[in-house]
Amino acid sequence: MPVADEINRKLTQVFAPERLDVVNDSHRHVGHAGDDGTGETHFNVTIRADSFGPMSRLQRHRAIHAALGPELISRIHALALDIG
């Protein structure tokens, strides 16, 4: 399963977001640090979910990382988050 699909599936299961956009931006980083040649290392995620309401920015980032899990996070070099 492509990494973008895994990200989408896991975040949808945990947060039931009103909006979730997962963009694979790896093509823009070919040859840069963190490019492992898979084409699945750099992602931009926009997510909107009611459950983020009471959380601080740091808590939201930690919640996203926890939802994705260490196995998936270890395969991603860069994860840009737009959380609301």
Buried (B, 14 or more C-beta within 10 A) or exposed (E): EEBBEBBBEBBBEBBEBEEBEBEBBBEEBEEEEEBEEEBBBBBBBBBBBEEBEEBEEEEBBEBBBEBBEEEBBEBBBBBEBEBE
